[in-house]
Amino acid sequence: MSDRSLIPIDRDALIEQTKTLARMSKEEDLGRGDLTSSLLGDPGTGTFRLINKEPGVFAGREIAATIVAEYASDVSLSWQPSGVDGHAFGAEHTSLVELSGPVNTILTLERVLLNFLQRLSGIATKTRRFVDAVRGTNAIILDTRKTTPGWRHLEKYAVRCGGGQNHRMGLHDAVLIKDNHLASQPTSQTSAVVFDMLNRVASIDPPPNFIEVEADTLDQVRQLFNVVGVDVILLDNFSLADSREAVALRASLNLQDKVKLEASGGVNLDTVADIAKTGVDYISVGALTHSATAIDLSLERIR
């Protein structure tokens, strides 16, 4: 996997997905109307500020205006110095953004906006913990396809806010040959089967961003180093010793610039540093998206 596989944020896709999700969220929340706010009559305009109630890393500036616009065009957002994607806030009650406009409208959109920003900030925060854990090594933290259905562009954007990188966006942009694709063949034939599959890659237009193959054993790694066209070998649930041996074998073949090694399986904050020290290039972590806890944010009226 070269740098071309570290997918840049597709802002157009991100905003379109946000529009769709914001519309769905508004419909399920608002229904026939905000019954509580309607009892206020017309309280006029006001200003609210978004604050954090626990330490974390912020994600959501890129999409906040799109969510607000689903409710009204007369609510303005004034971003504060801390309201930057990727900003780490430690102290509580850091002001991130101020919302000004009709009070009733802001009260109506409050929960939906918070749901988005809390979820994405939780992913960014979890990602930053993994990135910090491997600091000082050459390993890059990657996400996976283990995302919430319908939220993939948003969650992968949040991973980037936390300092991680994106793996393939979906089945459509890269080839990843996994054990289930090879299950009908004996492991001794791994290289032959992969070679046969790669012969068909030329028929894919546009070509995939990268070609990756999963290996369950060191013997499969040895075979795959002989297959021209493999960009990445995925070391699935390898022990630290076997990962180090795979890195050493690649060095002995002088393939560092041609084939990258990615570790996956059994990765958590207690293990990721030792995995990174084996010399692998990438560490993919499904927990960045499937197990992130939302960061507690709050919207409070200031005038």
C-alpha positions as semicolon CSV with decimal commas, in nm:
position;residue;x (nm);y (nm);z (nm)
1;M;0,000;0,000;0,000
2;S;0,151;0,328;-0,106
3;D;0,039;0,674;-0,003
4;R;-0,216;0,667;-0,284
5;S;-0,415;0,415;-0,080
6;L;-0,452;0,653;0,213
7;I;-0,777;0,788;0,081
8;P;-0,813;1,169;0,094
9;I;-1,138;1,300;0,235
10;D;-1,400;1,324;-0,040
11;R;-1,569;1,641;0,079
12;D;-1,852;1,621;-0,174
13;A;-1,942;1,269;-0,063
14;L;-1,906;1,370;0,301
15;I;-2,149;1,661;0,265
16;E;-2,400;1,462;0,060
17;Q;-2,404;1,184;0,319
18;T;-2,444;1,442;0,595
19;K;-2,742;1,598;0,414
20;T;-2,910;1,259;0,385
21;L;-2,849;1,165;0,747
22;A;-2,948;1,508;0,878
23;R;-3,274;1,492;0,685
24;M;-3,353;1,146;0,821
25;S;-3,259;1,252;1,173
26;K;-3,477;1,561;1,154
27;E;-3,776;1,364;1,030
28;E;-3,757;1,099;1,301
29;D;-3,700;1,356;1,577
30;L;-3,930;1,637;1,471
31;G;-4,227;1,439;1,346
32;R;-4,531;1,672;1,361
33;G;-4,333;1,945;1,532
34;D;-4,139;2,047;1,843
35;L;-4,427;2,043;2,088
36;T;-4,225;2,177;2,382
37;S;-4,065;2,471;2,204
38;S;-4,400;2,566;2,053
39;L;-4,527;2,640;2,404
40;L;-4,270;2,919;2,437
41;G;-4,448;3,133;2,182
42;D;-4,189;3,351;2,013
43;P;-3,887;3,399;2,241
44;G;-3,699;3,590;1,972
45;T;-3,333;3,536;1,896
46;G;-3,048;3,422;2,115
47;T;-2,697;3,281;2,124
48;F;-2,590;2,938;2,243
49;R;-2,243;2,793;2,275
50;L;-2,124;2,437;2,226
51;I;-1,894;2,319;2,505
52;N;-1,723;1,997;2,604
53;K;-1,792;1,827;2,937
54;E;-1,497;1,587;2,924
55;P;-1,154;1,571;2,756
56;G;-1,144;1,464;2,394
57;V;-1,063;1,548;2,033
58;F;-1,311;1,750;1,829
59;A;-1,455;1,638;1,496
60;G;-1,750;1,788;1,314
61;R;-1,671;2,139;1,198
62;E;-1,676;2,024;0,836
63;I;-2,038;1,906;0,861
64;A;-2,201;2,122;1,133
65;A;-2,328;2,393;0,900
66;T;-2,488;2,131;0,674
67;I;-2,685;1,989;0,968
68;V;-2,797;2,335;1,083
69;A;-2,901;2,429;0,729
70;E;-3,145;2,137;0,726
71;Y;-3,347;2,328;0,988
72;A;-3,303;2,692;0,891
73;S;-3,095;2,941;0,696
74;D;-3,107;3,210;0,965
75;V;-2,890;3,035;1,227
76;S;-2,527;3,145;1,212
77;L;-2,223;2,960;1,342
78;S;-1,928;3,147;1,490
79;W;-1,637;2,909;1,537
80;Q;-1,410;2,959;1,835
81;P;-1,031;2,895;1,837
82;S;-1,086;2,548;1,988
83;G;-1,354;2,453;1,735
84;V;-1,108;2,305;1,488
85;D;-1,125;1,948;1,361
86;G;-0,852;1,753;1,536
87;H;-0,821;1,996;1,827
88;A;-0,765;1,821;2,160
89;F;-0,945;1,982;2,452
90;G;-0,853;1,890;2,807
91;A;-1,037;2,124;3,039
92;E;-1,415;2,118;3,060
93;H;-1,634;2,393;2,921
94;T;-1,411;2,480;2,627
95;S;-1,616;2,691;2,388
96;L;-1,614;2,530;2,042
97;V;-1,876;2,720;1,842
98;E;-2,154;2,973;1,904
99;L;-2,495;2,944;1,735
100;S;-2,704;3,258;1,694
101;G;-3,057;3,285;1,560
102;P;-3,419;3,211;1,647
103;V;-3,425;3,045;1,989
104;N;-3,698;2,799;1,894
105;T;-3,503;2,679;1,591
106;I;-3,183;2,625;1,788
107;L;-3,372;2,435;2,058
108;T;-3,526;2,214;1,791
109;L;-3,199;2,125;1,618
110;E;-2,993;2,097;1,939
111;R;-3,013;1,721;1,998
112;V;-2,956;1,614;1,639
113;L;-2,652;1,841;1,607
114;L;-2,512;1,709;1,934
115;N;-2,570;1,347;1,828
116;F;-2,354;1,397;1,520
117;L;-2,074;1,592;1,687
118;Q;-2,056;1,368;1,995
119;R;-2,033;1,053;1,784
120;L;-1,766;1,190;1,552
121;S;-1,565;1,343;1,836
122;G;-1,573;1,006;2,011
123;I;-1,418;0,840;1,707
124;A;-1,156;1,114;1,674
125;T;-1,072;1,080;2,043
126;K;-1,032;0,703;2,027
127;T;-0,822;0,732;1,713
128;R;-0,592;0,988;1,875
129;R;-0,526;0,746;2,164
130;F;-0,407;0,481;1,918
131;V;-0,201;0,732;1,721
132;D;-0,036;0,856;2,039
133;A;0,036;0,497;2,147
134;V;0,246;0,426;1,834
135;R;0,421;0,764;1,828
136;G;0,793;0,720;1,770
137;T;0,742;0,424;1,535
138;N;0,677;0,422;1,162
139;A;0,337;0,257;1,195
140;I;0,027;0,430;1,062
141;I;-0,311;0,366;1,223
142;L;-0,581;0,270;0,972
143;D;-0,955;0,229;1,005
144;T;-1,160;-0,055;0,853
145;R;-1,499;-0,113;0,690
146;K;-1,649;-0,180;1,035
147;T;-1,850;0,139;1,023
148;T;-2,209;0,225;1,113
149;P;-2,428;0,160;0,804
150;G;-2,487;0,490;0,625
151;W;-2,220;0,673;0,825
152;R;-1,904;0,556;0,650
153;H;-1,788;0,887;0,503
154;L;-1,854;1,067;0,832
155;E;-1,682;0,809;1,051
156;K;-1,378;0,783;0,825
157;Y;-1,358;1,163;0,826
158;A;-1,358;1,153;1,207
159;V;-1,070;0,902;1,199
160;R;-0,872;1,155;0,996
161;C;-0,955;1,424;1,251
162;G;-0,801;1,199;1,515
163;G;-0,478;1,157;1,321
164;G;-0,547;0,816;1,167
165;Q;-0,569;0,731;0,799
166;N;-0,837;0,563;0,592
167;H;-0,810;0,213;0,449
168;R;-1,025;0,136;0,145
169;M;-1,355;0,318;0,141
170;G;-1,546;0,007;0,037
171;L;-1,539;-0,302;-0,181
172;H;-1,532;-0,078;-0,489
173;D;-1,196;0,097;-0,468
174;A;-0,936;-0,166;-0,373
175;V;-0,873;-0,539;-0,391
176;L;-0,837;-0,722;-0,059
177;I;-0,809;-1,098;-0,100
178;K;-0,896;-1,250;0,237
179;D;-0,888;-1,601;0,380
180;N;-1,249;-1,666;0,278
181;H;-1,161;-1,592;-0,083
182;L;-0,888;-1,856;-0,062
183;A;-1,068;-2,104;0,165
184;S;-1,131;-2,364;-0,105
185;Q;-0,762;-2,396;-0,187
186;P;-0,479;-2,555;0,015
187;T;-0,245;-2,299;0,173
188;S;0,042;-2,439;-0,031
189;Q;-0,135;-2,301;-0,338
190;T;-0,185;-1,949;-0,204
191;S;0,059;-1,781;-0,440
192;A;-0,079;-1,963;-0,745
193;V;-0,439;-1,869;-0,664
194;V;-0,348;-1,507;-0,597
195;F;-0,143;-1,488;-0,916
196;D;-0,441;-1,619;-1,111
197;M;-0,671;-1,356;-0,954
198;L;-0,425;-1,077;-1,024
199;N;-0,422;-1,170;-1,391
200;R;-0,784;-1,049;-1,399
201;V;-0,708;-0,711;-1,240
202;A;-0,639;-0,558;-1,580
203;S;-1,009;-0,594;-1,658
204;I;-1,103;-0,355;-1,375
205;D;-1,157;0,002;-1,495
206;P;-1,065;0,226;-1,328
207;P;-0,794;0,017;-1,163
208;P;-0,807;-0,046;-0,788
209;N;-0,618;0,188;-0,555
210;F;-0,414;-0,103;-0,425
211;I;-0,403;-0,482;-0,406
212;E;-0,378;-0,648;-0,067
213;V;-0,373;-1,014;0,034
214;E;-0,435;-1,159;0,379
215;A;-0,189;-1,411;0,518
216;D;-0,257;-1,640;0,813
217;T;0,091;-1,796;0,832
218;L;0,453;-1,708;0,765
219;D;0,456;-1,969;0,488
220;Q;0,185;-1,772;0,307
221;V;0,387;-1,453;0,355
222;R;0,688;-1,619;0,192
223;Q;0,473;-1,723;-0,102
224;L;0,317;-1,381;-0,144
225;F;0,655;-1,209;-0,157
226;N;0,704;-1,395;-0,485
227;V;0,385;-1,261;-0,643
228;V;0,442;-0,946;-0,846
229;G;0,162;-0,694;-0,810
230;V;0,079;-0,738;-0,440
231;D;0,103;-0,398;-0,273
232;V;0,023;-0,504;0,084
233;I;0,030;-0,826;0,284
234;L;-0,212;-0,833;0,576
235;L;-0,067;-1,019;0,875
236;D;-0,384;-1,151;1,035
237;N;-0,356;-1,228;1,407
238;F;0,019;-1,279;1,384
239;S;0,223;-1,312;1,702
240;L;0,481;-1,043;1,766
241;A;0,758;-1,288;1,685
242;D;0,603;-1,386;1,353
243;S;0,541;-1,022;1,264
244;R;0,906;-0,942;1,329
245;E;1,008;-1,239;1,115
246;A;0,785;-1,120;0,830
247;V;0,947;-0,775;0,849
248;A;1,295;-0,931;0,853
249;L;1,212;-1,155;0,557
250;R;1,093;-0,857;0,356
251;A;1,416;-0,674;0,436
252;S;1,625;-0,972;0,327
253;L;1,445;-0,963;-0,010
254;N;1,486;-0,583;-0,034
255;L;1,111;-0,538;-0,083
256;Q;1,051;-0,257;0,169
257;D;0,964;-0,008;-0,106
258;K;0,744;-0,250;-0,299
259;V;0,538;-0,442;-0,044
260;K;0,389;-0,295;0,273
261;L;0,294;-0,499;0,579
262;E;-0,028;-0,441;0,769
263;A;-0,110;-0,593;1,108
264;S;-0,466;-0,672;1,209
265;G;-0,644;-0,870;1,477
266;G;-0,611;-0,849;1,854
267;V;-0,526;-0,480;1,835
268;N;-0,612;-0,268;2,137
269;L;-0,447;0,009;2,336
270;D;-0,257;-0,246;2,545
271;T;-0,108;-0,425;2,242
272;V;-0,076;-0,165;1,967
273;A;0,262;-0,020;2,074
274;D;0,432;-0,360;2,074
275;I;0,278;-0,441;1,736
276;A;0,409;-0,113;1,595
277;K;0,759;-0,190;1,723
278;T;0,776;-0,504;1,508
279;G;0,829;-0,277;1,207
280;V;0,496;-0,316;1,027
281;D;0,385;-0,022;0,817
282;Y;0,015;-0,018;0,902
283;I;-0,207;-0,131;1,186
284;S;-0,578;-0,155;1,110
285;V;-0,815;-0,112;1,403
286;G;-1,186;-0,186;1,369
287;A;-1,249;-0,051;1,718
288;L;-1,186;0,306;1,599
289;T;-1,537;0,309;1,457
290;H;-1,727;0,013;1,598
291;S;-1,640;0,070;1,963
292;A;-1,594;0,445;2,004
293;T;-1,777;0,612;2,293
294;A;-1,941;0,947;2,224
295;I;-1,778;1,251;2,382
296;D;-2,009;1,446;2,613
297;L;-2,084;1,783;2,454
298;S;-2,349;2,034;2,556
299;L;-2,526;2,338;2,411
300;E;-2,594;2,614;2,660
301;R;-2,761;2,951;2,613
302;I;-2,538;3,250;2,688
303;R;-2,768;3,537;2,585
